[in-house]
């Protein structure tokens, strides 16, 4: 998911301006780039992580729908869950197309992602909305950064499955209305969002560190990777985007 509000749009534009022009692998298609077995392994890891993330998002939204205060809200979340499952199907099918077994590609990421969701289980409807808005957006920012270094075919797929399912604007509307009705809610949700930020960044770093192909790609050993300084700048950009999303929600970062 991505954020539709103006502040987040400006953040995305700023990120686009820092993205280098397509060169090397980023200017190639999949068939050419995949001749490098290490690059292929990195992409399979990336798609596996994304696929399980989308499947987990589907499950979480379906669960969150049970907390919805109105039938209309429940139906809206069900529609978003359906969109997430469609994203999962596209990633699963792509993994099969490139010769990877989808379940095997996803398996290395199950423990980390399930652990994140266990540690950040929302206690109510509003916390669930903030988690989807903040947590999913941080993950999307990370994958968009990586996508800029991928071959054109993989990049197009990754960016398309990161499209907003409508949850962002829905969350902003509902959270702002709740804060307007009871300003005390804002303090609790701000603390919750800060916790989510820390957990999400830690999870991203753990996923990369545990997979040699992904970590090698990020630090420049495969494709047009980041150097270590750029990795630091990447996480700074993700943090800045988070601050803008907090403002969109009416919360202090």
C-alpha positions as CSV (number, residue, x, y, z in Angstrom):
1,X,0.0,0.0,0.0
2,X,1.0,3.6,-0.5
3,X,-0.3,6.9,0.9
4,X,-2.6,9.0,-1.2
5,X,-2.5,12.2,0.8
6,X,-0.7,15.2,-0.5
7,X,2.1,15.1,2.0
8,X,2.9,11.5,1.2
9,X,2.6,12.2,-2.6
10,X,5.3,14.9,-2.2
11,X,7.4,12.4,-0.3
12,X,7.1,9.9,-3.1
13,X,8.0,12.6,-5.6
14,X,11.1,13.5,-3.5
15,X,12.1,9.8,-3.5
16,X,11.7,9.6,-7.3
17,X,14.1,12.6,-7.7
18,X,16.8,10.8,-5.8
19,X,16.5,7.6,-7.9
20,X,19.3,7.3,-10.4
21,X,18.5,7.0,-14.1
22,X,18.1,3.4,-15.2
23,X,21.6,1.9,-16.0
24,X,23.1,-1.6,-15.8
25,X,20.6,-4.2,-14.6
26,X,17.9,-1.5,-14.1
27,X,17.9,-0.9,-17.9
28,X,17.7,-4.6,-18.7
29,X,14.7,-7.0,-18.9
30,X,14.4,-10.1,-16.8
31,X,15.7,-12.5,-19.4
32,X,19.0,-10.6,-19.7
33,X,19.4,-9.8,-16.0
34,X,18.5,-13.3,-14.8
35,X,21.6,-14.7,-16.6
36,X,23.4,-13.8,-13.3
37,X,22.4,-16.5,-10.9
38,X,23.1,-14.3,-7.9
39,X,20.8,-11.6,-9.2
40,X,18.1,-14.3,-9.9
41,X,18.4,-15.6,-6.4
42,X,18.0,-12.0,-5.0
43,X,14.9,-11.4,-7.0
44,X,13.3,-14.7,-6.0
45,X,14.0,-13.8,-2.4
46,X,12.5,-10.3,-2.9
47,X,9.4,-11.7,-4.6
48,X,9.0,-14.4,-1.9
49,X,9.1,-11.8,0.8
50,X,6.6,-9.6,-1.0
51,X,4.3,-12.5,-1.7
52,X,4.2,-13.6,1.9
53,X,3.8,-10.0,3.0
54,X,0.7,-9.7,0.7
55,X,-0.7,-12.9,2.0
56,X,-0.2,-11.8,5.6
57,X,-1.8,-8.5,4.8
58,X,-4.9,-10.3,3.4
59,X,-5.2,-12.3,6.5
60,X,-4.7,-9.3,8.8
61,X,-7.3,-7.2,7.0
62,X,-9.8,-10.0,7.1
63,X,-9.2,-10.2,10.9
64,X,-9.4,-6.4,11.3
65,X,-12.8,-6.5,9.6
66,X,-14.1,-8.3,12.7
67,X,-13.2,-5.2,14.8
68,X,-15.0,-2.8,12.4
69,X,-17.6,-0.7,14.2
70,X,-20.0,-0.6,11.3
71,X,-21.2,-2.8,8.4
72,X,-19.9,-0.3,5.9
73,X,-16.4,-0.3,7.5
74,X,-16.4,-4.1,7.5
75,X,-17.3,-4.2,3.8
76,X,-14.6,-1.7,3.0
77,X,-11.9,-3.8,4.7
78,X,-13.1,-6.9,3.0
79,X,-12.7,-5.2,-0.3
80,X,-9.1,-4.2,0.6
81,X,-8.3,-7.7,1.7
82,X,-9.5,-9.0,-1.6
83,X,-7.1,-6.6,-3.4
84,X,-4.2,-7.8,-1.3
85,X,-4.9,-11.4,-2.2
86,X,-4.9,-10.5,-5.8
87,X,-1.5,-8.9,-5.4
88,X,-0.4,-12.2,-3.7
89,X,-1.6,-14.2,-6.7
90,X,0.3,-12.1,-9.1
91,X,3.5,-12.5,-7.2
92,X,2.9,-16.2,-6.7
93,X,2.3,-16.6,-10.4
94,X,5.5,-14.7,-11.3
95,X,7.6,-16.9,-9.0
96,X,6.3,-19.9,-10.8
97,X,6.9,-18.3,-14.2
98,X,10.6,-17.7,-13.4
99,X,11.0,-21.3,-12.2
100,X,10.8,-20.9,-8.5
101,X,8.4,-22.8,-6.2
102,X,6.3,-20.1,-4.6
103,X,5.9,-21.8,-1.2
104,X,9.7,-22.4,-1.0
105,X,10.4,-18.8,-1.9
106,X,8.1,-17.5,0.8
107,X,9.1,-19.9,3.6
108,X,12.3,-18.1,4.7
109,X,10.3,-15.0,5.5
110,X,7.4,-16.5,7.4
111,X,9.0,-16.4,10.8
112,X,10.1,-12.8,10.6
113,X,6.8,-11.5,9.3
114,X,4.7,-13.6,11.6
115,X,6.9,-12.4,14.5
116,X,6.3,-8.8,13.5
117,X,2.6,-9.3,13.4
118,X,2.6,-11.1,16.8
119,X,4.6,-8.3,18.4
120,X,2.3,-5.6,16.9
121,X,-1.1,-7.1,17.3
122,X,-3.6,-4.2,17.6
123,X,-5.8,-4.0,20.6
124,X,-8.6,-2.2,18.9
125,X,-10.0,-0.9,15.6
126,X,-8.0,2.3,15.5
127,X,-4.7,0.6,16.3
128,X,-5.4,-1.8,13.4
129,X,-6.0,1.1,11.0
130,X,-2.8,2.8,12.1
131,X,-0.8,-0.4,11.8
132,X,-2.0,-1.0,8.3
133,X,-1.3,2.6,7.3
134,X,2.1,3.0,9.0
135,X,3.5,-0.5,8.9
136,X,2.5,-1.3,5.3
137,X,3.7,2.1,4.1
138,X,7.1,1.6,5.6
139,X,7.4,-1.8,3.9
140,X,6.2,-0.2,0.6
141,X,8.8,2.5,0.9
142,X,11.6,-0.1,1.4
143,X,10.5,-2.2,-1.5
144,X,10.2,0.9,-3.8
145,X,13.7,1.8,-3.0
146,X,14.9,-1.6,-3.9
147,X,12.7,-1.8,-7.0
148,X,14.7,1.1,-8.5
149,X,17.7,-1.2,-8.8
150,X,15.8,-4.1,-10.4
151,X,15.3,-5.2,-14.1
152,X,12.4,-3.5,-15.8
153,X,10.1,-6.5,-15.8
154,X,10.5,-7.2,-12.1
155,X,10.4,-3.5,-11.2
156,X,7.1,-3.0,-13.0
157,X,5.6,-6.0,-11.1
158,X,6.9,-4.8,-7.7
159,X,5.6,-1.3,-8.1
160,X,2.2,-2.5,-9.3
161,X,1.6,-4.7,-6.3
162,X,2.6,-1.8,-4.0
163,X,-0.3,0.2,-5.3
164,X,-2.7,1.6,-2.7
165,X,-5.7,-0.6,-2.1
166,X,-7.6,2.3,-0.6
167,X,-6.6,1.6,3.0
168,X,-4.5,4.7,3.3
169,X,-7.2,7.3,2.7
170,X,-9.7,5.2,4.7
171,X,-7.3,5.1,7.7
172,X,-6.6,8.8,7.6
173,X,-10.3,9.7,7.5
174,X,-11.2,7.3,10.4
175,X,-8.3,8.2,12.6
176,X,-8.7,11.9,12.2
177,X,-12.4,11.6,13.0
178,X,-11.6,9.6,16.1
179,X,-9.0,12.2,17.3
180,X,-11.5,15.1,16.6
181,X,-14.1,13.3,18.7
182,X,-11.6,12.5,21.6
183,X,-8.2,14.3,21.4
184,X,-6.8,11.9,24.1
185,X,-6.9,9.2,21.4
186,X,-4.1,11.0,19.6
187,X,-1.5,10.5,22.3
188,X,-2.1,6.7,22.5
189,X,-2.0,6.3,18.8
190,X,1.2,8.4,18.4
191,X,3.0,6.0,20.8
192,X,1.6,3.0,19.0
193,X,2.8,4.4,15.6
194,X,6.3,5.0,17.0
195,X,6.5,1.5,18.2
196,X,5.4,0.3,14.8
197,X,8.1,2.3,13.1
198,X,10.8,0.8,15.2
199,X,9.5,-2.8,14.7
200,X,9.0,-2.4,11.0
201,X,12.6,-1.0,10.4
202,X,14.0,-3.8,12.6
203,X,12.1,-6.4,10.7
204,X,13.3,-5.0,7.3
205,X,16.9,-5.1,8.4
206,X,16.5,-8.6,9.8
207,X,15.0,-9.9,6.6
208,X,17.8,-8.5,4.5
209,X,20.6,-9.6,6.9
210,X,19.3,-13.2,6.9
211,X,19.3,-13.5,3.1
212,X,22.8,-13.4,1.5
213,X,21.5,-12.6,-2.0
214,X,19.4,-9.7,-0.9
215,X,22.0,-8.2,1.4
216,X,24.6,-8.5,-1.4
217,X,22.3,-6.7,-3.8
218,X,21.7,-3.9,-1.4
219,X,25.3,-3.1,-0.8
220,X,26.3,-3.2,-4.4
221,X,27.5,-6.7,-5.1
222,X,24.6,-7.5,-7.4
223,X,22.8,-5.3,-9.9
224,X,22.9,-1.5,-9.3
225,X,23.0,-1.9,-5.5
226,X,23.3,0.6,-2.8
227,X,26.6,1.3,-1.1
228,X,26.6,1.4,2.7
229,X,26.2,5.2,2.8
230,X,23.2,5.0,0.4
231,X,21.6,2.3,2.7
232,X,21.8,4.9,5.5
233,X,20.3,7.5,3.3
234,X,17.6,5.1,2.2
235,X,16.5,4.5,5.8
236,X,16.6,8.3,6.4
237,X,14.2,8.8,3.5
238,X,11.9,6.1,4.9
239,X,11.9,7.8,8.3
240,X,11.1,11.2,6.7
241,X,8.2,9.7,4.8
242,X,6.9,8.2,8.1
243,X,7.0,11.6,9.7
244,X,4.8,13.0,6.9
245,X,2.3,10.1,7.3
246,X,2.1,10.8,11.0
247,X,1.2,14.4,10.2
248,X,-1.4,13.2,7.7
249,X,-3.0,11.1,10.5
250,X,-2.9,14.1,12.9
251,X,-0.3,12.5,15.1
252,X,3.1,13.6,16.4
253,X,6.0,11.6,15.1
